[in-house]
């Protein structure tokens, strides 16, 4: 097969540049080892390509403007899909999709400057909570903020408006063990670990404290994650989930093509297998 790899722009790898580059290189190496012809470009060049030349395109792109410029006929061989990648960038869209699929998550409210704001009573019911920029993928710590009070929420929303952020998600904070997961839908590969054992982008894991080691059903976690990945057409994925003391799960984030830094070798083999399947 002729395969094109699209690497992630530096701005979309906050504190993760080396890890994102490493998984991209590992996947390219695996595909070449399998005998495939692989070319690579940076995502800044993705609108300049003739995609008809390629049988598969494996992309880590996160530039929403570039992704939206490509026509549907250009993206038919993409793994992951650009439409799914764009959905992952919107916290509101992701929460609504998980709700549609019946995937457990914290209670949430959506807000938009041109439509409705949070009703004060509804906002108060969710506190403490997380206020998340839902316009694009998070590139800095202030895109996701913990709000203990209504005053905290209003302060962050004012900042969002000043930055031009128009849509946001208010998501109830859940207490429990914070677990990060990584998977490749359509394969047996699935890896999980406590957030404290991995590299942190923004240091937000501290709000959940030390893990208690609550027991949970890993197969059920993979089932939910694969279900969402298949719905979005984003088979290469990662995310975060809170585990309650009785094994309850609350999915709080889902991302297209994470860095897989703690499981890179096995992930790269699974990704390469999935790309050419």
N, C-alpha and C positions, 0 to 999 in steps of 0.2 A: 504493500500500500504506500501511496504518497501521503504523508501526514504533515500538517503545519502546526507548530506550537506557537502560541501567543503568550508572551511573558507579561507579568503584572508591572504596572508603572510604580515607581518608587513611592509616590505620594499615597498610594493605596496599600502600602505595607508599613504602617506605623509601628516602629520598634521591631519589625519582623522582616526587614529587607533580606538579610542573609538566609533566613529559613525559607522564605517564599522562593528565592532564587535556587536554593538547594533542592527543593522538591521538584521544581520545574526541570532542572538539569537531570535529576534522577529519573524522572519519567521519560525524558528524551533519550537518555542512555538505555533504558529498558526497551523502549520501542526500537531503537537501532539494533540492540542485541537480538531482538526477535526477527531481524532481517528487513525492517521497514525503512523507507527513505524519509527522513525527517528534516524539514527546514524550520527555522525559527525567526520570529520577528518580535519587536516590542509592541505593546498595545497602542502606542502612539501612531503606528503605521498601519493599523488594522483596516482603515478605510481605503487603503491604496492597493489592496491585494485582489488578484483574480482568483476567487475561491473555486472556480470550476476545475482548476488543476489538481485539486486535492480530494482524496477519498475520505479523510477525516481531518477535523480541526479540533485540537485540544487547547482550550483557552482558560487563562487565569485573569482575563481582563476585568476591570472594575470601573473603567471610565464610562459613565452613563451616557455622556454626550456622544462619544464615539460609537458605543454599542447601539444607540438608537438610530444612527445614520445608516447602518447596514440594512439592506433589503432582505426580505424573508427568503428569497431564492438563494441568497449568498450564504445563509446560515444553516442550510438543511443538513450539513454534515458536522455540525458543531457538537462537541461534548465538553462542557455542559452547554445547554441552550442559552442564548443571550436573553431571551424572554424570561427564563427562570432566574438568570443572574440578576436581571433588573428587579424582579420581584423580591429577591433576597435583600436588595438594597433598601426597600421600603418596609420599615418596621410595622406600619399599619397594615399593609397588604399581607405580610407574613402572619400577623396575628389573626387576620380575617380568614386566611387560608387554613390555618391550623384549626380555627373554630369550625370551619366548614367540614373539615376532615374528621373532627372529633378527637383531635390530639390534645391531651391535657396541657394546660398552660395557666398562668395566673390571670385573674380578672384584669380587664383593661378598658380604657376609654381612648377614643381617637379625637384629635383636634385639628382644625384647619382654619387659617386666618380668614378665608373668604366664606366660610360656611358657619360652623358652630364652634364655640369654645366649650370647655368643660363647665357643666353646672357645678356650682360650689359644693352642693351636698354630695354629688357623685364623686367629685374629686376627693373630698374629705373621707369618704368611705373606703377609698383605696390606699390611703396613707398608712404607713410609709410606702413609698413607691419609687419607681424609676421613670424619669422623663427622658424620652429618646427622640433624637432627630430622625424623622422619617423621610426626609427628602432624598438623601443619598447615603452611600455606605459611610460608616463612621471612620474618620481619619484623625480624630483628636479626642482626648479624654472628655472634653466638654460636650461632645455629641451625645453622651449618655451620663445622666446625673442622678444621684440619689437624692430624694426629697423626703425629709422627715415631716415637714409641715407644709401647709398651704402657702405660707410666705416663701418657702424654698421653691415651690412650683412656679409661683408667679415671677420670682426673680429670674429663674432659668428661662421661662417663656419670653420674658422681655429681652433677654440676651438672644434667644433664637430669632426674634423678630428683627433685631438690629443686624444680625448676620444674614437676613433674608430667608431664614428657614420658615417654610409655610405650613408644614404638616409635622405632627408629632404624635407619639404614643405615650400614654401614661399607663404603666404596668405595675400591678401590685407586687410589693416585695414579699417573697416567701422565704421563710427560715428553713435551713436544712443544709445538706452537703451539696456543694457546687461541683458538678461533674462535667468534664469536657468529653465530647465523643467525636469520633472520626470514622467515616465509612465510605464504601463504594457500592452503591446499589447495583444489584445484579451479580454480585460476588459474595463470598463468605466473609470478606474482610470487614471487621468492625473492631474498633479499639476505643476503650474509655479509660479515663484517669481522673483523679481528683485535680481540681484546678490549681491547687497549691503546689503540685509537683511539676507543673509546666511553666513556660515563659509567659509572663503577663504583658499584654499590650498597654493597659492603662492602670493596672493596680486596683481594679474595682472589686476583685475577689475578696478583699479584706472585710467587706460588709457582711459576709456570711460566716466569718470566723473559722476556727479549726474544724475539720471534718470529724464527725462522730462515728463514721463507718457504718451507716445504716444499710441494711441489706436491701437489695432490689433485684428485679428481674431484667437481666441484660438482654435476653431475647425479646422481651416486650419493648425495651428501649430501641433496639435495632428495628423492630417491626414498625414502630411509629416513625422513626427517622427515614427508613426506606420508603414508607408510604408517602411522606412529604417529598422526598427526593424524586420519586416517580411522578407525582402530581406536577411538580415544577419542571420536570425534565432536567434535573440537576443531579446526576448520579454520583458525582464526586463532591462530597460534602463534609461539613463539620458543624458543631453546635454546642450549646450549653443547656444543662438541665439541672434542676434542683431536686434532690431526693429527700423526702420527708421521713420522719422516724418510723412510720409504718410501711415504708417502701413506696409511698406516693411519688409521682413524677410530675414536674411542671417544666415544660420546655420553654426556655426564655430566649433562645437565639438559634438561628440556623443560617449557615453561610455556604456559599459556593466555593469550592476548591481552597480550603485552608492550607496551612503550611505543613501539617502532618509531622511536625518537628520531632515528636517523641516516638514516632513509629514509621519513619521515612522509608526505610528499606522495604518493609512489607507493603506499605501503602503504594509505593511506586510500582511494584510488581502487579498489584491488584488494579491500579489505574491503567497501566499499559494493557493488561488483559481486557479491561472494560472498553477501552478506546477502540480496539480492533475487533471487538465481538460483533 
